[in-house]
Amino acid sequence: MLKYLIFLFVLFNVLFVRSQTNQGNSNPNYIVNKIEFQGNHKTKAYILQRELIFDIGDTLSESELNAKLTKSKENLLNLSLFNFVTIEYSSDKNKQINFLVQVVERWYLWPQIILDIPGQNINTWLRTTDLSKVNYGIWLAQGNFRGRNEVLKLRFGLGFDEQLGVSYSLPYINKKLTTGISLEALYIQNHQAMIELLNNKRQYIRTNNQYLRKSIMMGLGMNLRRNIYNTHIVKLSYQNDHFADTLALINPEFTGNRQITNHYFSLYYKYKNDLRDNKSYPLKGHYFDVEYQQNGFDFMNDNIDYGFLHSSYRRFMHLFDGYYYQFTLNGLYNMGSKQPFYLRRDVGGEADEVSGYEYYLIPCNYSLSIRNNLKVTLLKPHVFKFGFIPWEKFSKIHYAFYLNVFSTYSFIKNKTPDILNSLGNSWLFASGVGIDFVTYYDKVFRFEVSLNRKNEMGFFIHLNSAL
């Protein structure tokens, strides 16, 4: 009897081992033997390697190989250093796998004309086309400085904001490539300022013989990125603002304390979890961030006490061939006992637009907004090459078109009664349709027609703004 039991035990183990061996052979593991980079004439190899989710010596199963290749390619494109990325591989009979990563680098030195509209969107400005509310000038941006993904910017501007500034960012300062720093300094002076809101629309004042505001800002930042998809950003800055008496006379809340000088420190923190397939125009994945900024500290005798908490969640889903869905949830909470008008973060500004209400600015203590988007592919991503341009950085472009159907719902709470601005303390909703044009160098142009709660139909243009 004992012999039969031993025989059955041995037979079971032999069959089990064979089944495991056969299963392993049907789904073999590869060992990463070599990773080679081509086309990175300026970019250091370790900058590319940092974005890959495999390394030399790693073991990859056949089932996870393609998924890791796809994510690695997305990570490299999201650096905004390359126009095109391809990853190829080959393996030998010993399951040793070699990767070839080929990139087409962008042009990194941009002397560019400044043409922007501070504090408002292009749609508000198009109603008046007032050139006095436009910044113009020149900035020189050196991207991928020294091939380390550093960015150095020099800025000289005229117009609404006369400004002179410099900024520098270095993504990694340690061997583990997890910590980076940023520095900036900026001087601004204005002949014109937004002085108040009337019917939720910006009201301006302008003087030609004096500056209404002069500001100096200096900042030091640090970012922590221990893995590819999670980033922490901390920034400490100092700002000194000097105002003309006219502003406090017209709007006593403009400076928050009727003083003509405000000086204060600011502390800013942001956490983001970014798993989008493409940060400029995502179709799959998700994004979450939360940010907090405190302007002024009582223990430092600052004459400002104002802060805000803001968070955003976006989910991107592929429904079926050519159809995509996006869900967006945004929340904003303003806090502090001394909130100057010129610093207040209201809904409808450049950072917190509400679709269908781009012409308005809405004071709030807190707000919540929901947006639904259905995107339909009109023209899949195509690549076009200009034969007469010899430089690959410019001769080869990609482009795509999408139909974008959307609806938005927002609730805005303003605890301070404001009979002059009626859009607060209510639900706002709008719906519309648009065309999105996506092309290289992270450029996205959205053209939308919407109808809001006020039965106002508007045609809006958005340049590189997040959905």
C-alpha positions in Angstrom: 0.0 0.0 0.0 2.8 2.3 0.9 4.5 1.7 -2.5 1.4 2.7 -4.3 1.1 5.9 -2.3 4.8 6.8 -3.0 4.2 6.0 -6.7 1.2 8.3 -7.0 3.0 11.1 -5.1 5.9 10.9 -7.5 3.7 10.8 -10.5 1.7 13.8 -9.3 4.8 15.9 -8.9 6.2 14.9 -12.3 2.9 15.9 -14.0 2.7 19.1 -12.0 6.2 20.2 -12.9 5.7 19.3 -16.6 2.5 21.4 -16.7 4.2 24.3 -15.1 7.1 24.0 -17.6 4.6 23.8 -20.5 2.8 26.8 -19.2 6.0 28.8 -18.9 7.0 27.8 -22.5 3.6 29.1 -23.8 4.3 32.5 -22.1 8.1 32.8 -22.1 9.9 35.4 -20.0 12.4 37.8 -21.7 15.4 39.3 -20.0 16.3 42.9 -21.0 19.8 42.7 -22.4 20.4 46.1 -24.0 18.7 49.5 -24.5 20.0 51.7 -27.2 18.9 55.3 -28.0 19.0 57.0 -31.4 18.1 60.5 -32.5 18.9 62.1 -29.1 21.6 64.4 -30.4 21.2 66.8 -27.5 19.1 65.0 -24.9 21.1 62.9 -22.4 20.4 59.2 -22.4 19.5 59.1 -18.7 16.6 61.6 -19.3 15.1 59.1 -21.7 15.9 56.1 -19.5 14.1 57.8 -16.6 10.8 57.5 -18.5 11.1 53.8 -19.5 9.3 51.4 -17.2 11.8 48.6 -17.9 15.6 48.5 -17.4 18.5 46.3 -18.2 18.3 43.0 -16.3 14.5 43.2 -15.9 12.4 40.1 -16.7 9.4 40.8 -18.9 6.7 38.3 -19.8 5.3 38.2 -23.3 1.9 39.4 -22.0 3.2 42.6 -20.4 5.8 43.4 -23.1 3.5 45.4 -25.4 1.8 47.2 -22.5 5.2 48.4 -21.2 6.3 49.5 -24.6 3.1 51.6 -25.0 3.4 53.3 -21.6 7.1 54.0 -22.1 6.4 55.7 -25.5 3.7 57.8 -23.9 6.0 58.8 -21.1 8.7 59.9 -23.5 6.2 62.0 -25.6 4.8 63.6 -22.5 8.3 65.1 -21.8 7.5 67.6 -24.6 11.1 67.1 -25.9 10.3 65.0 -29.0 8.0 65.2 -31.9 8.1 61.4 -32.6 9.1 58.3 -30.6 9.3 54.7 -31.8 10.5 51.7 -29.7 11.5 48.5 -31.5 12.9 45.3 -30.1 14.5 42.0 -31.1 15.2 38.8 -29.2 17.5 35.7 -29.6 17.0 32.0 -28.8 18.1 32.6 -25.2 15.2 35.1 -24.7 17.6 38.0 -24.5 15.8 41.1 -25.7 17.3 44.3 -27.1 15.4 47.6 -27.4 16.0 50.4 -29.8 14.4 53.7 -28.8 14.4 56.3 -31.7 13.3 59.9 -31.1 13.0 63.0 -33.3 14.0 66.0 -31.1 12.2 69.3 -31.2 13.6 72.7 -31.7 14.5 74.0 -28.3 15.6 77.6 -28.7 12.5 79.9 -29.2 12.8 83.6 -29.5 9.1 84.3 -29.5 6.8 87.3 -29.6 4.7 87.7 -26.4 1.0 88.1 -27.3 -1.2 87.1 -24.4 -4.2 88.5 -22.4 -3.5 88.6 -18.6 -6.3 87.5 -16.2 -8.9 86.7 -18.9 -9.4 84.5 -21.9 -9.2 85.3 -25.6 -13.0 85.2 -25.9 -13.5 88.0 -23.5 -10.9 90.1 -25.2 -12.4 89.5 -28.7 -15.6 91.3 -27.7 -13.6 94.6 -27.5 -10.3 93.8 -29.2 -8.8 96.4 -26.9 -5.0 96.3 -27.6 -4.3 98.1 -24.3 -5.3 94.8 -22.6 -2.8 92.7 -24.4 0.8 91.9 -23.4 3.3 92.1 -26.1 7.1 91.8 -26.2 9.6 89.0 -26.6 10.8 86.1 -24.5 13.7 83.9 -25.2 13.1 80.3 -24.1 15.9 77.7 -24.1 14.3 74.3 -23.6 16.2 71.2 -22.9 19.1 73.4 -21.8 22.4 71.3 -21.8 20.3 68.2 -22.8 19.0 67.8 -19.2 15.4 68.9 -19.8 16.3 72.2 -18.1 14.4 75.3 -19.2 15.8 78.8 -19.1 13.6 81.8 -19.9 14.2 85.5 -20.3 11.2 87.7 -20.7 10.7 91.4 -21.7 7.2 92.6 -22.2 5.2 95.7 -22.8 1.4 96.4 -23.1 -1.0 95.7 -20.2 1.9 94.4 -18.1 5.3 95.9 -18.6 7.5 93.1 -17.3 11.0 91.9 -17.0 11.7 88.4 -15.8 14.0 85.4 -15.7 13.2 81.8 -14.7 15.2 78.6 -14.6 14.1 75.0 -13.9 16.2 71.8 -13.5 14.2 68.6 -13.2 16.9 66.6 -11.4 19.6 67.5 -9.0 20.3 64.1 -7.4 21.7 60.8 -8.8 18.4 59.0 -8.2 16.7 61.5 -10.5 13.8 62.2 -8.1 14.3 65.9 -7.0 14.4 69.1 -9.0 14.5 72.9 -8.4 13.2 76.1 -10.0 14.1 79.7 -9.6 12.3 82.8 -10.9 12.3 86.6 -10.6 9.8 89.0 -12.1 9.2 92.7 -12.2 5.8 94.1 -13.4 4.3 97.6 -13.7 0.9 98.6 -15.1 -0.8 101.7 -16.4 -4.1 99.7 -16.3 -5.8 97.5 -13.8 -9.1 95.6 -13.4 -10.7 97.6 -10.6 -14.1 95.8 -10.0 -16.8 93.5 -11.4 -20.2 94.7 -12.7 -22.7 92.2 -13.9 -19.9 89.7 -13.6 -17.8 91.5 -16.2 -14.4 93.0 -15.7 -14.2 96.8 -15.3 -10.9 98.5 -15.9 -9.2 101.8 -15.1 -6.3 103.3 -17.0 -4.0 106.2 -16.4 -1.3 107.5 -18.8 0.7 109.7 -16.4 1.4 107.2 -13.6 1.7 103.5 -12.9 -1.2 102.0 -11.0 0.8 99.0 -9.8 4.4 98.0 -9.5 5.3 94.5 -8.3 8.5 92.5 -7.6 8.3 88.7 -7.2 11.0 86.2 -6.4 10.4 82.4 -6.0 12.2 79.2 -5.2 10.6 75.9 -5.9 11.3 72.2 -5.5 9.7 69.1 -7.1 9.8 65.5 -5.9 9.1 62.8 -8.5 10.0 59.4 -7.0 8.2 57.5 -9.7 7.0 58.5 -13.2 3.4 59.2 -12.5 3.4 61.1 -9.1 4.8 64.5 -8.5 5.0 66.8 -5.5 5.7 70.5 -6.0 6.6 73.0 -3.3 7.3 76.7 -3.9 8.2 79.6 -1.6 8.0 83.1 -3.0 8.1 86.7 -1.9 6.1 89.5 -3.5 6.1 93.3 -2.9 3.2 95.3 -4.5 2.9 99.1 -4.6 -0.3 100.7 -5.8 -1.5 104.2 -6.7 -4.0 105.8 -4.3 -6.6 105.8 -7.1 -7.2 102.1 -6.8 -8.1 102.1 -3.1 -10.3 105.2 -3.5 -12.4 103.5 -6.2 -12.5 100.1 -4.7 -11.6 99.9 -0.9 -11.3 96.1 -1.2 -8.7 96.3 -4.0 -5.7 95.9 -1.7 -7.7 94.3 1.1 -6.5 96.8 3.7 -6.6 100.3 2.0 -2.8 100.4 2.1 -0.8 101.3 -1.0 1.8 98.7 -0.3 1.4 94.9 0.2 4.4 92.7 1.0 4.0 89.0 1.8 5.4 85.5 1.5 3.5 82.8 -0.3 3.7 79.0 0.1 2.4 76.8 -2.7 2.0 73.0 -2.8 0.7 70.7 -5.5 0.4 67.0 -5.8 -0.5 65.4 -9.2 -1.0 61.8 -10.3 -0.9 61.8 -14.1 -1.7 58.6 -16.0 -2.9 60.2 -19.3 -1.8 58.7 -22.6 -1.1 62.2 -23.9 -0.9 65.3 -21.7 -1.8 67.8 -24.4 -4.9 65.9 -25.7 -5.6 62.8 -23.6 -8.0 60.1 -24.8 -7.2 57.3 -22.2 -6.1 57.3 -18.6 -6.8 59.6 -15.7 -5.4 62.7 -14.0 -5.8 64.0 -10.4 -4.3 67.0 -8.7 -4.7 69.0 -5.5 -3.1 72.3 -4.9 -3.0 74.7 -2.0 -1.6 78.3 -1.8 -1.3 80.5 1.2 -0.5 84.2 0.6 0.6 86.0 3.8 1.4 84.7 7.3 0.4 86.4 10.6 3.6 85.3 12.4 5.6 87.2 9.8 3.4 90.4 10.1 2.3 90.1 6.5 -0.7 92.4 5.7 -2.4 89.7 3.6 -4.2 86.5 4.7 -5.6 84.7 1.7 -5.4 81.2 0.4 -7.1 78.8 -1.9 -7.5 75.0 -2.2 -8.2 73.6 -5.7 -8.5 70.1 -7.0 -9.3 68.4 -10.3 -10.1 64.9 -11.4 -10.3 63.8 -15.0 -11.1 60.4 -16.4 -10.6 59.5 -20.1 -12.1 56.4 -21.6 -12.1 54.7 -25.0 -15.7 53.6 -25.6 -15.2 51.9 -29.0 -13.5 52.6 -32.3 -13.2 56.3 -32.8 -15.4 57.3 -29.8 -14.1 58.6 -26.4 -15.6 59.9 -23.2 -14.2 62.3 -20.6 -15.5 63.1 -17.2 -14.1 66.1 -15.3 -14.7 67.2 -11.7 -13.2 70.5 -10.4 -13.5 72.1 -7.0 -12.3 75.5 -5.6 -12.3 76.8 -2.0 -11.2 80.3 -1.1 -10.2 81.1 2.5 -8.7 83.8 4.6 -9.7 86.9 6.6 -7.9 89.5 4.4 -8.6 88.8 0.7 -7.5 91.6 -1.6 -9.6 92.0 -4.8 -6.5 91.9 -7.1 -5.4 88.5 -5.8 -8.7 86.8 -5.5 -9.2 83.6 -7.5 -12.7 83.7 -8.9 -14.5 81.3 -11.2 -14.2 82.2 -14.9 -10.7 83.5 -14.9 -7.8 82.0 -16.9 -7.4 79.1 -14.5 -11.0 78.2 -13.7 -13.1 78.7 -16.8 -16.7 77.4 -16.9 -17.7 76.4 -20.4 -20.4 78.6 -21.8 -19.5 81.4 -19.4 -16.2 82.5 -20.8 -17.3 86.1 -20.9 -17.9 86.3 -17.1 -16.0 86.3 -13.8 -17.9 85.0 -10.8 -16.8 85.8 -7.2 -17.0 82.7 -4.9 -16.1 81.2 -1.6 -16.3 77.7 -3.1 -17.4 76.1 -6.4 -17.9 72.7 -7.9 -18.1 71.9 -11.6 -18.8 68.8 -13.6 -18.1 68.4 -17.3 -18.9 65.6 -19.7 -17.3 65.3 -23.1 -18.0 62.9 -26.0 -15.2 63.0 -28.5 -15.7 61.5 -32.0 -12.7 61.0 -34.3 -13.2 62.9 -37.5 -9.6 62.4 -38.8 -7.3 59.9 -37.1 -3.7 61.1 -36.4 -1.9 61.5 -39.6 1.7 62.3 -40.4 2.6 64.7 -43.1 6.0 65.6 -44.4 7.0 68.8 -46.2 9.6 67.7 -48.8 11.0 71.1 -49.3 12.0 71.6 -45.6 15.4 69.9 -44.9 15.1 69.9 -41.1 13.3 66.9 -39.5 12.3 69.0 -36.5 9.9 71.0 -38.7 9.4 69.0 -41.9 7.4 66.1 -40.3 4.2 67.0 -38.5 1.2 65.1 -37.1 -2.4 66.3 -36.9 -5.9 65.0 -36.1 -9.4 66.4 -35.8 -12.1 65.5 -33.3 -15.8 66.4 -32.9 -16.4 67.4 -29.2 -19.9 67.4 -27.7 -20.0 68.6 -24.1 -22.2 69.6 -21.2 -21.2 71.4 -18.0 -22.8 71.9 -14.6 -21.4 74.2 -12.0 -22.4 75.4 -8.5 -20.8 78.6 -7.2 -21.3 79.8 -3.6 -20.6 83.4 -2.6 -21.3 84.0 1.1 -21.1 87.8 0.7 -24.3 89.2 -0.9 -23.5 90.9 -4.2 -26.4 92.4 -6.0 -24.2 93.7 -8.7 -23.0 90.3 -9.8 -25.9 87.8 -10.0 -24.3 84.6 -11.2 -23.1 83.6 -7.8 -25.1 81.3 -5.5 -26.7 79.4 -8.3 -26.3 76.4 -10.6 -24.8 77.2 -14.0 -25.2 74.9 -16.9 -24.3 74.9 -20.6 -24.0 72.5 -23.5 -22.4 72.8 -26.9 -20.4 71.2 -29.7 -17.0 72.0 -31.1 -14.1 70.9 -33.3 -10.7 70.1 -31.8 -7.6 70.4 -34.0 -4.5 68.6 -32.5 -1.1 69.0 -34.0 2.6 68.9 -33.0 4.5 70.9 -30.4 1.6 70.1 -28.1 -0.7 72.6 -29.9 -4.5 72.1 -29.5 -7.0 74.5 -31.0 -10.7 74.2 -29.9 -13.5 76.0 -31.6 -16.8 75.7 -29.7 -20.4 76.9 -29.9 -22.4 76.7 -26.7 -25.7 77.7 -25.1 -25.8 78.6 -21.4 -28.5 79.0 -18.8 -29.0 82.7 -19.8 -30.0 81.4 -23.3 -26.8 83.1 -24.6 -25.2 81.4 -27.6 -21.5 82.0 -27.9 -18.7 81.0 -30.2 -15.5 80.4 -28.3 -11.8 79.8 -29.1 -9.5 77.9 -26.8 -5.8 77.6 -27.3 -4.0 74.8 -25.4 -6.4 74.9 -22.5 -7.3 71.7 -20.6 -10.8 70.3 -21.1 
